[in-house]
Amino acid sequence: MTEELFVFPTSFAQQRLWFLHQLEPNSPVYNMTYGLRIGGNLRGEVLQQAFATIINRHEILRTNFTSVDGSPVQVIAKSRAIVIPAIDLSEWSEADRTVEVQRVITQEAEYPFDLAHDPLLRVTLLRLGEQEYVLLLTLHHIIFDGWSLGVFIQELTALYKAFSTGTSSPLPELPIQYADYAIWQRQLLQGMVLKTHLDYWKQQLAGALPVLELPTDRPRSAFSNFPGATQSFSLSFDLSQALKQIGQQAGVTLFMTLLAAFKTLLYRYTGEGDIIVGSPTANRNRPEIEGLIGFFVNTLVLRTYLGDNPSFRQLLLRVKEVTSGAFDHQDLPFEKLVEEMQPERSLSHTPLFQVMFVLQNAPMPPLELPELTLSPLMIDSKTAKVDLSLSITDTQQGLIGNLEYNTDLFLSLIHI
């Protein structure tokens, strides 16, 4: 019996990842791996039922990608079964368990997806003891983003609660699916709407676009697989509050304050006055897509001039103007901008910018389930999509940062 399939156009973001996948089909750089530590009496059959329900709700989790007349398309299966393999390590020594868990995490994070044939969601359950587990979730970025994780966790916890008590799903029917968004996006970005956005970005990125040459430990090669590592740091509560106060006094957001500080650091290390930084935005500015799993995130290109040695307050105002304009024109996909600007292509770095900044603010539901304790497991993907990326999270204890860097270029970031 032939499986029933439905074919739809891709979003612009999916289209770009599909083309990148054709260039490097065995690259894991767009794998997204998450881990969850679980303590308590975990019911495997209930967990399996919850995952199956989420896959049934969200078409994007049943989607593969192929080409028609040279253009990528989404191919959605009417149904897709999921089996969660369980690996029992409960009889292993603690030291051996630790090594094996890390090996499995690395294996999952580095194992590439075949976009045309593989399920683009992999789940593995590691049993470490009678009431101790690690749940691993690996997806390809073409169907998932950071906001999607919050949606996934919220639905998983709601469904597990319901199914463990024998009740039906409490989740309302989704108003639209990701494929509907992809069709709408392509219909929207035409005519004057497209021209207005493009005119703004062409003005912002006029002239020669600089390649930010950070002082690296190794010379840039002509080709990179984008291997990476991450270095974490934290700022004290008092320092974090002081940064917020600086922004409030200048009438700017915490994002703008931190971006200005980061650009100051980049200027100090490079001496280059024209600095471009990429920054991802959730791109969830319509209520009907807030509860969808999928690849919605867009990347904004933020260009600021520091060559005339402005004061920090002057820089804050420049960053505010650039950031506000970028958000006003955020509906233009980064992929469409690259297509229009046609920057010089290089396999050694990303187009338009080489450094990224993000302030993490995607909503994350509490990790709470009856009779279970849940906590996130930090996972280093061992990849880096750009030369250097700074990610900041605002917590009750203060700001926490992660610097992800390309290990083809840097041995470490200890000096920064």
Salt bridges, closest charged atoms under 4 A:
GLU4 OE1 - LYS78 NZ 3.53
GLU45 OE2 - ARG43 NE 3.40
ASP88 OD2 - ARG127 NH1 3.42
GLU100 OE2 - ARG103 NH2 2.83
GLU108 OE1 - ARG122 NE 2.93
ASP114 OD2 - HIS117 ND1 3.09
ASP145 OD1 - ARG284 NH2 3.08
GLU155 OE2 - ARG57 NH2 2.95
GLU155 OE1 - HIS58 NE2 3.03
ASP199 OD2 - LYS195 NZ 2.74
ASP274 OD2 - ARG303 NH2 2.71
ASP308 OD2 - ARG318 NH2 2.67
ASP331 OD2 - ARG286 NH2 3.60
GLU339 OE2 - LYS336 NZ 3.54
GLU340 OE2 - LYS202 NZ 3.09
ASP380 OD2 - LYS382 NZ 3.79
ASP387 OD2 - ARG220 NH2 2.59
ASP394 OD2 - LYS244 NZ 3.01
